Amino acid sequence: MTVDATGVGAKRSRPLYRDLSVQVLVAMLLGVVVGYVWPDSADTMKPLGDLFIKLVRMLVAPIIFCTVVHGIASASEAKRVGRLFFQPLLVLWSLSAGENI
């Protein structure tokens, strides 16, 4: 009786197309190719880009708020709570100041 040990301890690697960094790289390359071959398509794609930017901006404030609430809830010292409160406010202020530029 023989035992095949090739499957023991061997880690199954995920297919390359399932890796997020590969997907982002392929999407960037496709974007460059489409922009080079069909430069007029940029005007057509502008609403999608604007929508993406607005969605990202819409998510920034709730993520910072949840981070601050979690930090305050998990902090034990008053000094640390003050630091956790004012740093995100500074980030939000700088983000809102950048919109006027």
Secondary structure, DSSP 8 states (H G I E B T S, - for coil): -----TTTT------GGG-HHHHHHHHHHHHHHHHHH-TTHHHHHHHHHHHHHHHHHHHHHHHHHHHHHHHHHH--SHHHHHHHHHHHHHHHHHHHHHTT-
